[in-house]
Amino acid sequence: MQLETASQPHNYYRNAVEKHWDPHEIDLEDDLDGIADLAEPAFEGLKQSLALFGAGEESVTEDLAPLAVVLEDIGDQMFITTQLYEESKHTDFFDRYWREVVHTEEERRGQELSSPTDDRWFNEPYDELFERNERAMARLLEEDTPENRAKAHCHYHLTIEGILAQTGYYGLTLAYGENEPELPDLPGLVEGLKLVRSDEGRHVGFGMAQLKSLVTEGEVDPDVLHETVGELVPLVQKSLVSDDGASTEAGPGPSPSDLSEYAYNKHEQRMTQITTASEKIPDVEELTELDA
């Protein structure tokens, strides 16, 4: 038969098909009421977070294509087509939220309508992180070696998706969910973030599986993974600097130290699963669990 239906990439592909969601079916009506209760500094902080993640999703949508070109296995290719589609959906979700919720609230406050692409939302470490990712992915078209593939997966799947994005989504979900009494509930945002995180879990799992195969088969030394991610983590830490009231040590919502601990534990766990022969990559249902 054409397909290895028991393979990990095929399971990721089928999971993506079965968990399809539409960004325009998420109800944002209650968010229009909730966001009106945000103090101005918190409103600005939320906008910065949304701009950062929206720009990140747009960037990774644009940067994934080289991997789709070099992968030979049909199962891998089928999965990557779902990831390209999902990254586009994530971009669509953040764009819609800005248009329908952020702009509506700015109009209510009598403010000039802002743009999520304005340079004021982004700092140099953030730009550098995504520029490095773009270069790592594009390098595959010039020299497709096991080490370059490993570096591409480390940039894209382990660092940007596995550390930066998932930790940020986790923090915003806690801050604007129903269990944080000091901040308004934004149920549409939380639902969208959970669905994005579910997709990203599948993406991270695919990258982990690819890396584990490269390490297990002796094509790449584990030190390459540690060194590559180690160079990128400081950029991640400097990228998300926000004064939104939902990410300060004394304020409501998860503190920076809480999020750093979450990111560190997730990263250490994943690296152990990749580089230790006796460890297994979590199954797709665990990777995409909405409450994880």
N, C-alpha and C positions, 0 to 999 in steps of 0.2 A: 504494500500500500504506500501511498505518497507520504503519509504523516505518521510520526511516532506519537501516538495519542497518550502514551504513558510518560512521556518526557516532561521534565520540569518546564521548559519554555512553552510547551503546548498547554500545560495546566495553567500557566500564567495567562496565556492567550484566551483560553476558555473562561477563566475567571473574569477577565476584562469584559468579555462579551456579555456574560451573565449579570455583571454589576453595572451595566450601562446606566447613566443618569444624564439629565439635560439641565444645564445651568439656568435655562429660562423657565423651568418648572418649579424652581425654588421660590417659595412665598416670602417676599420681602416687606410685606405690609406692616408687620409688627416692628420691624427694624426702624421704620420711619418715626414711630412713636418713641422707641427706646433711645435712638441717637439724639433726640431733642433734649434728653436729660443729661448729656455729657457736658461737663464744663469745657470751656474753650481750649485749655491746654491738652485735655484728654482727647478732644475732637481732633486737634492738630496731630497728636501722637498716633491716633488711629489711622488718620489719612496717610501718615508716613509709612506705617506698617503695611497698609493696603497697597501703597505705591511700590514699596520694595518687593512685595511678593508678586504683584502683578507684573512688574518689570522682569522679575526673575523667571516667571512662567513664560513670558514672551521670549526671553533670551534662550531658555533651554529648548523651546519649540524650534527656534531657528537653528540651534547648534547640534541637534540630534541626528540630522540627515547623514553625516559621514559614517556613523556607525551602521546605519541601515544599508549603506553602500558596500561596506567591507564584510559584513556577516554572510557566511556561505550557507549555513544550515537553514532550511525552510522554516523550521519551528522558531528559530531565533528571529528570522525576518518577519514572520507572522506576528510575534509578540511586539516587535519594534513598531509595526504599523499601528498597533493599538496604543502604544505609548505616545507616538507622534499625535495621534488623534486626541488622546487625553490631555496632553500638554496644551493643545489648542483649546480644549474645553475649559481648562483652568484659566487661561488667558481671557477667555470669553466671560467667565464668571466674575473675575475681578473688574473687568471693564464694565459689565452690567451693573455691578454694585456701586461703582463710582458714579455712573450716569444716573441711576434711579434713586439711590439713597444719599450719597454724599452731596451731589449737586442739589437735590431737593432740600436738604438741611441747610446748605449754604444760602440758598435762595430765601429760606425762612428766616435766617439770621441776617439777611441783608448784605451778604458778603459777595465779592466777586467770585465767579465760578473758577475753581482751580483745575489743574490738569495733573493726572497721575504720572505724566512724563516730565514734569518740571524738574530741573536740575537740583532744586533745593532739597528734594527728598533723599538724595543719594550722596554718599561720601566716596573718597578715593579708594579705600579698601574694598568697598562693595564693587565698584567698577573694575578694579584689578582682579578680583575673584572671578568675575564672569568673563573678563578678557582672557584670563589663563585657561578657563574652561573651553572657550572658543578655540584657542590655539591648540589645546590638547586634542580636541575632537577633529579639527581640520588636519592635524598632523597624520591622522590615519590615512588620508587620501594621498599623502606624499610617501609615507613609509609605514606600511601596515605590518608591524612586528608584534610579538606577544607582549613585550615591555610597553610599547606605545598603547596597545589595547588596555593593558592594566592601568596605565596612567590615566587614560581617558575615562575608564570606569571609576577610578578613584576621584577624579575631578567631578564628574557628573553625578554618578549614582551614590557614591559614599559621602562626599562632602556637601555638594550643593543640595541634593535631595535628602540624603540621609542625616545630615547634621543641621545645615542652615534652615532648609524648608520645614522639615518635620518638627524640629524644635520650635520654630516660630509659630507654626500652625497649632501645635500643642498649647503654647502659651496663650495665644489669642482665644482658643477654644475655652480654656479655663477662665480667662478674664471676663469674657462676655457670655458665658453660659449661666445657667440658672443657679449655680452654687456659689456665685460671687455676689454677695448682697450689696457691696459698695459700688458696683458698676451696673449700668442698665443691661437687661437681657437683649441680645441681638440674635434672635433664633434663626433668622435666615442666613446670617453670616456664619453662625456656628454650624448649621447644617451643611452649608457649602464647604466650610473648612474640613469638616469630618469626611466628606466625600472625596475631597482633594487628597487628604491624608491617606485615605484608603487606597486610592490609585497610586500614590507615591510609595506606599508600603510594597506594592507589587513591583514597582520600578526598582526600588532598592534591592528587593529580593533577587530580581533578575541580574542586576549588576554583581551582587554578592556571589551568585551561582557561577557567573562567568569568571570572576576572580578566583574562586575556589578551584575551579577546573584548571586554570592557568598555574596555580600554585601546586595543586596535587599532581599534575602531570610534569612538574619540574621545569616548566617553560619560563616561569618568573620566580625570582627569589622573594620571599615574604617581606624582606627589608625594603623592597621597592615600594610596596604598599604603605608601610609605616612612614617612610621618608616623604613620599608624595603627600599623603594626608597631613603629616606633621608640618609641612611647609604651608599648607592652606588654612589650617585651623586658626592661626592668629588673624588672618584676614576675615574669617567668619566672625570672630569675637569682636573685631573692630567695625564690622559692617552694620550691625543692628544697634545703633545708639539712639534711644528714644526717651523722651520725657513725657510719655503719654499718661502717666499716673497709674498705668496698669502694669508697669514693669520696673518700679523702683523698689528698693529693699523695704521701705516703710509703708509703701502704698498698697492699695488693693490689688488682687491678682497675683500671679506668680512673680517672684522677685528674680533679678538677673542671676543670683546664685542658685535659685531653684532650677532655672532653665539650663544653666551651665552644668549642674549635676545631672539633669536629665540627659543632656546631649552627651556628656562624658560617658555615662553608664551605657547608653545605647551604642555609642561608638566602640567602646571596649568589648561589649558583647558581640557586636558584628565582626570585629577583627578576629576575635577568638574563634568564632564560627567559620570564618574564611580560612584561617591559617592553621587550624588544628584538625588533623585528619579524622580524629574520633568525633568531632563535633559536626552537627548537621545544620543546614540552613533551615529555618522554620518553614512549615508548610504554608501554602498561599493563604489559607484562611486565617492563620495567626498573623501573617504579615499585613493583611488588609483589615484586621479587626478595628471597627470604628472607635471602640473604647480603649484601645491599646495606647 
